[in-house]
Amino acid sequence: MTDLQSLYDKFRYPYVEVRRHIVSTFGMSFLNGRLMGSFRFTDDGYSVRYYKDGVLYFASSNNPNDLLSSNKEYKIEGWESGLDNTEPKEGSYEVKEGKPFDLMSIDEKISFFKNLYEAVKDFRSLKSVSFFYDESIEEKEIIVNGSHIVGRVPRLYVGMNLVLNENNRTATTFYELGGSGGLEVLERMNLNEVVVDKVRSVTEVLAKGKSFGERTTDVVLSNMLTGIMAHESVGHPFEADRVLGREFAQAGLSYLAELKDNRIGSDVVTVIDDPTIPNSGGYYTIDDEGVEARPKYLIKDGKVNEYLQNRFSSSKFNVKSNGSARAANFDREPLIRMSNTFFKPGNMTFDELLEDVKEGVYIKSYMEWNIDDMRLGQRYVGLEAYEIKNGKIGDPVLFPVFQGKTTELLKAVDAVDNTLVFYPGTCGKGDPDQGIPVWLGGPNMRLRNVRIKVMGNE
């Protein structure tokens, strides 16, 4: 990374950022213990973005010599009509691998996943199992108005897809684990135990699950459900560019554009987006516009508190950027993105969360979810789900459907426990699309008097 300064010196505008961005990835996929394919690629190149006369310009290339300052005068009106000119933060951030990826050979990694299949292949209910393994190293060098930023984050990801059939019922479950670091991330997953437990749990639901029926009841959502809710029904609609309508054609609008009251949830609802969590999927300490990262309290004690902002959206709200700009690759411009988005945990234990639920449903995992373009109406179909009776987890419930409006569901939350579990995700946004690594998570959460429906009868 030695050509960046000379590239930066070509541009003299009120705001200039130049970036070299390298993402090196190795991956493998397995089906029923067999290696189906592998890949290795490196995405390496340069970009420049500069602000001139109310217009934001962006160009990228594998060759920095291709990126030259434009002398043309474009008679266009830019969306970015203002700029937060906060002094860029100079510095570096890095996640160090406890165990580098190459300490385990490719053959050893293949054997690892074959052994995982051996652990579950004798379950009669298991019809197929796929594993997906990815390791990547993302490196950035950025100069923003003369300030240098260097970042390096290795990441490891494992996904699994299980197809099970029992009692003439079939279900597919997809489960993901991952974070930033080296092979120690893989070791912490305890995948052998996770896979066996997942097969047993879903098999029991298929064998014994009964319909809960359609009714208004109390619902306890697991960390997995609260994570997807935090990301989809809070994180995305709190992106300032989406609130302003810039995402309308690609992904929709935000309910916040029409919200009349900043009271959006109960007092126990606080949602945070924090890129500074060590070893997280969405880790960074300085964003791609040179703004120092910090935890962002999107919802605080049930009230709308702040949006995810970059240097160009923030001027429209008369605030400063909160360091939310990231790009997925060298040929993508930085956009407002989530990092690690989660509901803040409370002080109760899980047992205390359950103990005063006379009748309800505990939804541990989901097999599908949907949300509308305003991020207001949402729907989840439970997979591992169980009846709650008199404060205790009971029999399996077959595919309960949990749905409602974001503003109503967040106000129905009356308690969260003291756990905090994260799951990896790849957040999509932009045109051309940018898939970017994130975490989503939260505690177990209790909602009062919400509607449960039966799949197929919604």
C-alpha positions as CSV (number, residue, x, y, z in Angstrom):
1,M,0.0,0.0,0.0
2,T,2.5,2.7,-1.2
3,D,0.7,4.5,-4.1
4,L,-2.0,6.2,-2.1
5,Q,-0.3,9.5,-1.2
6,S,0.6,10.2,-4.9
7,L,-3.0,9.5,-5.8
8,Y,-4.3,11.9,-3.1
9,D,-1.9,14.6,-4.3
10,K,-3.7,14.7,-7.6
11,F,-6.9,16.1,-6.0
12,R,-7.4,19.5,-4.4
13,Y,-11.0,20.0,-3.4
14,P,-12.8,20.9,-0.1
15,Y,-13.3,17.2,0.6
16,V,-11.2,14.3,-0.8
17,E,-10.9,10.7,0.2
18,V,-8.7,8.1,-1.5
19,R,-8.7,4.5,-0.6
20,R,-6.9,1.3,-1.3
21,H,-9.1,-1.7,-0.4
22,I,-8.1,-5.3,-0.4
23,V,-10.4,-8.2,0.5
24,S,-8.8,-11.7,0.3
25,T,-11.2,-14.6,0.7
26,F,-11.0,-18.4,0.8
27,G,-14.1,-20.6,1.0
28,M,-15.3,-24.2,0.8
29,S,-18.8,-25.8,0.6
30,F,-19.7,-29.3,1.7
31,L,-22.8,-31.5,1.1
32,N,-23.3,-34.6,3.2
33,G,-19.6,-34.8,4.0
34,R,-18.3,-34.3,0.5
35,L,-16.4,-31.3,-0.6
36,M,-18.4,-29.7,-3.4
37,G,-16.2,-26.8,-4.2
38,S,-13.7,-24.2,-3.1
39,F,-12.6,-20.8,-4.1
40,R,-9.9,-18.2,-3.5
41,F,-9.9,-14.7,-4.8
42,T,-8.5,-11.3,-4.0
43,D,-10.4,-8.0,-4.7
44,D,-7.8,-5.3,-4.8
45,G,-8.0,-1.7,-6.1
46,Y,-8.2,2.0,-5.5
47,S,-11.0,4.6,-5.3
48,V,-11.3,8.3,-5.0
49,R,-14.3,10.3,-3.9
50,Y,-14.3,14.1,-3.8
51,Y,-16.9,16.9,-3.2
52,K,-17.0,19.8,-5.6
53,D,-19.6,22.5,-6.0
54,G,-22.3,20.5,-4.3
55,V,-21.7,17.3,-6.2
56,L,-20.0,14.2,-4.8
57,Y,-17.8,12.4,-7.4
58,F,-16.6,8.8,-7.2
59,A,-14.3,6.7,-9.4
60,S,-12.4,3.4,-8.9
61,S,-9.9,1.2,-10.7
62,N,-7.4,-1.6,-10.1
63,N,-4.8,0.9,-11.4
64,P,-4.4,4.1,-9.5
65,N,-3.0,5.8,-12.6
66,D,-6.5,5.6,-14.1
67,L,-8.0,7.9,-11.5
68,L,-7.5,11.5,-12.6
69,S,-9.2,14.7,-11.5
70,S,-12.0,15.7,-13.8
71,N,-11.9,19.1,-15.4
72,K,-15.4,18.8,-16.7
73,E,-18.1,21.1,-15.3
74,Y,-21.2,18.9,-14.8
75,K,-24.5,20.8,-14.9
76,I,-26.2,18.6,-12.3
77,E,-27.5,18.9,-8.9
78,G,-26.0,16.5,-6.3
79,W,-28.0,14.8,-3.5
80,E,-25.2,15.7,-1.1
81,S,-25.9,19.4,-0.8
82,G,-23.9,19.8,2.5
83,L,-20.8,18.5,4.2
84,D,-19.8,17.8,7.8
85,N,-16.2,19.0,7.7
86,T,-15.2,17.6,11.0
87,E,-11.5,17.0,11.1
88,P,-10.7,13.4,10.1
89,K,-9.4,11.1,12.7
90,E,-5.9,9.7,11.9
91,G,-5.0,6.3,13.2
92,S,-5.2,2.5,12.7
93,Y,-7.2,-0.4,13.9
94,E,-6.6,-4.1,13.6
95,V,-7.9,-7.4,14.8
96,K,-5.0,-9.8,15.4
97,E,-5.5,-13.5,14.7
98,G,-4.9,-15.6,17.8
99,K,-4.3,-18.5,15.4
100,P,-3.6,-17.6,11.7
101,F,-5.7,-19.3,9.1
102,D,-2.7,-21.1,7.6
103,L,-2.0,-23.0,10.8
104,M,-4.6,-25.4,9.6
105,S,-4.0,-26.9,6.1
106,I,-6.8,-27.1,3.5
107,D,-6.8,-30.9,4.0
108,E,-7.2,-30.5,7.7
109,K,-10.1,-28.1,7.2
110,I,-11.8,-30.6,4.8
111,S,-11.4,-33.4,7.4
112,F,-12.8,-31.1,10.1
113,F,-16.1,-30.7,8.2
114,K,-16.2,-34.3,7.1
115,N,-16.0,-35.2,10.8
116,L,-18.9,-32.9,11.5
117,Y,-21.0,-34.8,9.1
118,E,-20.0,-38.1,10.7
119,A,-21.3,-36.8,14.0
120,V,-24.9,-36.5,12.7
121,K,-25.2,-38.7,9.6
122,D,-26.9,-41.6,11.6
123,F,-29.9,-39.5,12.6
124,R,-32.7,-41.0,10.7
125,S,-34.5,-37.6,10.4
126,L,-31.5,-35.9,8.7
127,K,-31.9,-35.9,4.9
128,S,-29.1,-33.5,4.0
129,V,-26.6,-31.2,5.6
130,S,-24.5,-28.5,3.9
131,F,-21.7,-26.6,5.5
132,F,-20.2,-23.3,4.2
133,Y,-16.8,-22.1,5.4
134,D,-15.3,-18.7,4.6
135,E,-12.2,-17.0,5.9
136,S,-11.2,-13.5,4.7
137,I,-8.9,-10.6,5.5
138,E,-10.0,-7.1,4.8
139,E,-7.3,-4.4,4.5
140,K,-7.8,-0.7,4.0
141,E,-5.6,2.4,3.7
142,I,-7.5,5.6,3.4
143,I,-6.5,9.3,3.2
144,V,-9.2,11.7,4.1
145,N,-8.3,15.4,3.7
146,G,-4.7,14.5,4.5
147,S,-5.4,12.2,7.5
148,H,-4.2,8.6,7.2
149,I,-6.3,5.6,8.3
150,V,-5.2,2.0,8.2
151,G,-7.5,-1.0,9.0
152,R,-7.0,-4.7,9.0
153,V,-9.8,-7.2,10.0
154,P,-9.6,-11.0,9.5
155,R,-13.0,-12.8,9.7
156,L,-14.2,-16.4,9.9
157,Y,-17.7,-17.6,9.1
158,V,-19.5,-21.0,9.1
159,G,-23.0,-21.5,7.9
160,M,-25.0,-24.8,7.9
161,N,-28.1,-25.8,6.2
162,L,-30.0,-28.8,7.6
163,V,-33.0,-30.6,5.9
164,L,-34.9,-32.8,8.3
165,N,-38.0,-35.0,7.9
166,E,-39.9,-36.6,10.8
167,N,-43.5,-37.6,11.3
168,N,-44.2,-36.7,7.6
169,R,-43.1,-33.2,8.3
170,T,-40.1,-31.5,6.7
171,A,-38.2,-28.4,7.8
172,T,-35.1,-26.6,6.6
173,T,-32.9,-24.7,9.1
174,F,-30.1,-22.4,8.3
175,Y,-27.7,-21.5,11.1
176,E,-24.7,-19.1,11.1
177,L,-21.7,-18.4,13.4
178,G,-18.8,-16.1,12.9
179,G,-16.7,-13.2,14.0
180,S,-13.4,-11.4,13.5
181,G,-10.1,-13.1,14.3
182,G,-8.3,-16.3,13.3
183,L,-8.9,-20.0,13.7
184,E,-9.7,-19.4,17.4
185,V,-13.1,-18.2,16.2
186,L,-13.7,-21.6,14.7
187,E,-12.6,-23.3,17.9
188,R,-15.0,-21.2,20.1
189,M,-18.0,-22.3,17.9
190,N,-18.1,-25.8,19.4
191,L,-19.6,-26.9,16.1
192,N,-19.9,-30.6,16.9
193,E,-22.1,-29.9,19.8
194,V,-24.1,-27.2,18.0
195,V,-24.9,-29.4,15.0
196,V,-25.9,-32.4,17.1
197,D,-28.1,-30.2,19.3
198,K,-29.8,-28.6,16.3
199,V,-30.6,-31.9,14.7
200,R,-32.1,-33.3,17.9
201,S,-34.1,-30.1,18.6
202,V,-35.7,-29.7,15.2
203,T,-36.4,-33.4,15.0
204,E,-38.3,-33.2,18.3
205,V,-40.4,-30.3,17.0
206,L,-41.3,-32.2,13.9
207,A,-42.1,-35.4,15.8
208,K,-44.1,-33.8,18.7
209,G,-45.0,-30.3,17.7
210,K,-48.6,-29.2,17.9
211,S,-50.3,-26.1,16.7
212,F,-50.6,-23.4,19.3
213,G,-53.7,-22.0,17.5
214,E,-54.4,-18.4,16.7
215,R,-54.7,-16.2,19.8
216,T,-53.4,-13.1,21.6
217,T,-50.8,-14.2,24.1
218,D,-47.4,-13.5,25.6
219,V,-44.3,-14.2,23.6
220,V,-40.7,-14.7,24.6
221,L,-38.2,-14.2,21.7
222,S,-34.7,-15.6,21.8
223,N,-31.5,-13.8,21.1
224,M,-31.7,-14.9,17.5
225,L,-35.1,-13.4,17.0
226,T,-34.2,-10.1,18.8
227,G,-31.1,-9.9,16.6
228,I,-32.9,-10.1,13.3
229,M,-35.5,-7.6,14.7
230,A,-32.8,-5.2,15.7
231,H,-31.2,-5.3,12.3
232,E,-34.3,-5.4,10.1
233,S,-36.9,-3.3,11.9
234,V,-34.6,-0.8,13.7
235,G,-31.2,-0.7,12.0
236,H,-32.3,-0.3,8.3
237,P,-35.0,2.2,8.9
238,F,-32.6,4.3,11.1
239,E,-30.2,4.8,8.2
240,A,-30.4,8.5,7.5
241,D,-30.2,8.2,3.7
242,R,-33.1,5.8,3.8
243,V,-35.2,8.2,6.0
244,L,-34.5,10.9,3.4
245,G,-35.6,8.7,0.5
246,R,-32.4,7.9,-1.2
247,E,-32.9,4.1,-0.8
248,F,-36.5,4.3,-2.2
249,A,-35.9,2.6,-5.6
250,Q,-33.5,-0.1,-4.3
251,A,-34.9,-1.0,-0.9
252,G,-37.8,1.2,0.1
253,L,-38.4,3.9,2.7
254,S,-38.4,4.2,6.5
255,Y,-41.4,4.5,8.8
256,L,-39.4,7.2,10.6
257,A,-40.1,9.6,7.7
258,E,-43.8,9.6,8.8
259,L,-43.4,9.1,12.5
260,K,-45.2,11.8,14.5
261,D,-44.0,10.8,18.0
262,N,-40.5,9.9,19.0
263,R,-41.9,7.3,21.5
264,I,-41.4,4.1,19.5
265,G,-41.1,1.5,22.2
266,S,-41.4,0.8,25.9
267,D,-39.0,2.1,28.5
268,V,-37.0,-1.2,28.4
269,V,-36.2,-0.9,24.7
270,T,-32.8,0.4,23.8
271,V,-31.2,-0.5,20.5
272,I,-27.5,0.2,19.9
273,D,-25.2,0.0,16.8
274,D,-21.6,-0.4,18.0
275,P,-18.7,-1.0,15.6
276,T,-16.1,-0.9,18.4
277,I,-17.0,-4.3,19.9
278,P,-13.8,-6.4,19.9
279,N,-13.7,-9.4,17.6
280,S,-17.1,-8.5,16.2
281,G,-18.3,-9.1,12.6
282,G,-18.8,-5.4,11.9
283,Y,-15.7,-4.1,13.8
284,Y,-13.9,-0.8,13.0
285,T,-12.8,2.2,15.0
286,I,-12.6,4.8,12.2
287,D,-15.1,4.8,9.4
288,D,-14.3,5.1,5.7
289,E,-14.8,8.9,5.8
290,G,-12.3,9.3,8.6
291,V,-14.8,9.8,11.4
292,E,-14.1,8.1,14.8
293,A,-16.5,5.3,15.5
294,R,-18.6,5.1,18.7
295,P,-21.7,3.3,20.0
296,K,-24.8,4.8,18.5
297,Y,-28.0,4.7,20.6
298,L,-30.7,4.5,17.9
299,I,-33.5,3.9,20.4
300,K,-32.9,4.9,24.0
301,D,-35.4,4.0,26.7
302,G,-38.1,3.6,24.0
303,K,-37.5,6.9,22.2
304,V,-35.9,7.6,18.9
305,N,-32.5,9.0,19.8
306,E,-30.3,9.2,16.6
307,Y,-30.0,7.9,13.1
308,L,-27.0,6.3,11.4
309,Q,-25.2,9.2,9.7
310,N,-22.3,9.9,7.4
311,R,-20.7,13.3,6.5
312,F,-23.3,14.1,3.9
313,S,-26.6,13.0,5.5
314,S,-25.7,14.6,8.8
315,S,-25.8,18.2,7.4
316,K,-29.4,17.7,6.5
317,F,-30.3,16.9,10.1
318,N,-28.0,19.6,11.6
319,V,-25.9,17.0,13.4
320,K,-22.4,15.6,13.1
321,S,-21.6,12.3,11.4
322,N,-21.5,9.4,13.9
323,G,-19.1,7.3,11.9
324,S,-21.4,5.0,10.0
325,A,-19.8,5.1,6.5
326,R,-18.4,1.9,5.1
327,A,-17.7,0.4,1.6
328,A,-17.7,-3.3,0.9
329,N,-14.9,-3.2,-1.8
330,F,-12.7,-0.8,-3.6
331,D,-15.2,-0.3,-6.4
332,R,-18.0,0.7,-4.1
333,E,-18.6,4.1,-2.5
334,P,-19.0,4.3,1.3
335,L,-22.6,4.3,2.3
336,I,-24.4,4.5,5.6
337,R,-24.1,1.0,7.1
338,M,-24.9,-0.9,10.2
339,S,-22.1,-2.6,12.1
340,N,-23.1,-4.6,15.2
341,T,-26.8,-3.8,16.0
342,F,-28.5,-5.2,19.1
343,F,-31.1,-4.7,21.8
344,K,-29.5,-3.7,25.1
345,P,-29.8,-6.5,27.7
346,G,-31.3,-5.9,31.2
347,N,-30.9,-7.4,34.6
348,M,-33.4,-10.3,34.7
349,T,-32.4,-14.0,34.3
350,F,-34.1,-16.1,31.6
351,D,-36.1,-17.9,34.3
352,E,-37.3,-14.6,35.8
353,L,-38.4,-13.6,32.3
354,L,-40.5,-16.7,32.1
355,E,-41.8,-17.0,35.6
356,D,-44.9,-14.7,35.4
357,V,-45.9,-15.9,31.9
358,K,-49.1,-17.9,32.6
359,E,-49.5,-18.9,29.0
360,G,-47.4,-18.1,26.0
361,V,-44.9,-19.1,23.4
362,Y,-41.1,-19.2,23.4
363,I,-39.6,-18.8,19.9
364,K,-36.0,-20.0,19.9
365,S,-35.3,-19.9,16.2
366,Y,-37.1,-19.0,13.0
367,M,-37.3,-20.7,9.6
368,E,-38.4,-17.6,7.6
369,W,-38.9,-13.9,8.1
370,N,-40.4,-11.0,6.0
371,I,-40.6,-7.3,6.4
372,D,-42.1,-4.6,4.2
373,D,-40.4,-1.8,2.4
374,M,-41.2,0.7,5.1
375,R,-39.7,-1.7,7.7
376,L,-43.0,-1.5,9.6
377,G,-44.9,-4.7,9.0
378,Q,-42.9,-7.8,9.9
379,R,-43.5,-11.6,10.1
380,Y,-41.5,-14.5,11.6
381,V,-42.3,-18.2,11.4
382,G,-40.9,-20.1,14.4
383,L,-39.0,-23.3,14.0
384,E,-37.8,-24.3,17.4
385,A,-40.7,-23.0,19.4
386,Y,-42.2,-24.1,22.7
387,E,-45.3,-23.6,24.8
388,I,-44.9,-21.7,28.1
389,K,-47.2,-22.8,30.9
390,N,-47.1,-21.2,34.3
391,G,-43.6,-19.9,33.9
392,K,-42.1,-23.1,32.5
393,I,-41.0,-24.2,29.0
394,G,-43.4,-27.0,27.8
395,D,-44.1,-29.0,24.7
396,P,-42.9,-28.1,21.2
397,V,-45.2,-25.8,19.1
398,L,-45.4,-26.3,15.4
399,F,-44.5,-23.3,13.2
400,P,-46.1,-20.4,15.1
401,V,-46.4,-17.2,13.1
402,F,-45.5,-14.0,15.0
403,Q,-46.2,-10.8,13.2
404,G,-47.1,-7.1,13.7
405,K,-46.1,-3.5,13.2
406,T,-42.7,-2.5,14.5
407,T,-44.0,0.4,16.5
408,E,-46.6,-1.8,18.2
409,L,-44.3,-4.7,18.9
410,L,-41.6,-2.5,20.4
411,K,-44.2,-1.0,22.8
412,A,-45.3,-4.5,23.8
413,V,-41.9,-5.4,25.1
414,D,-42.0,-5.3,28.9
415,A,-38.8,-7.1,29.9
416,V,-35.4,-8.3,28.6
417,D,-33.0,-10.7,30.3
418,N,-29.3,-10.2,31.0
419,T,-27.9,-12.2,28.1
420,L,-26.3,-10.9,24.9
421,V,-25.7,-13.2,22.0
422,F,-24.6,-12.2,18.5
423,Y,-25.0,-13.8,15.1
424,P,-23.2,-13.0,11.9
425,G,-24.9,-11.5,8.9
426,T,-24.2,-10.0,5.5
427,C,-26.1,-6.8,5.2
428,G,-27.1,-5.8,1.7
429,K,-27.6,-2.3,0.4
430,G,-26.9,0.0,-2.5
431,D,-26.9,-0.3,-6.3
432,P,-24.6,-1.9,-7.3
433,D,-25.2,-4.0,-4.3
434,Q,-22.8,-4.0,-1.3
435,G,-22.9,-7.0,1.0
436,I,-21.0,-6.1,4.2
437,P,-20.2,-8.1,7.3
438,V,-22.2,-7.3,10.5
439,W,-23.4,-8.8,13.7
440,L,-27.0,-8.8,15.0
441,G,-28.0,-9.8,18.4
442,G,-29.7,-9.1,21.7
443,P,-31.1,-10.6,24.9
444,N,-34.1,-12.8,25.3
445,M,-37.2,-10.5,25.2
446,R,-40.7,-10.7,26.5
447,L,-43.7,-9.2,24.8
448,R,-47.2,-9.0,26.2
449,N,-50.5,-9.5,24.4
450,V,-49.3,-10.0,20.9
451,R,-50.9,-12.0,18.1
452,I,-49.8,-15.5,17.2
453,K,-51.2,-17.0,14.1
454,V,-51.1,-20.4,12.3
455,M,-48.9,-20.8,9.2
456,G,-51.1,-20.8,6.2
457,N,-54.0,-19.0,7.9
458,E,-52.5,-15.6,8.1
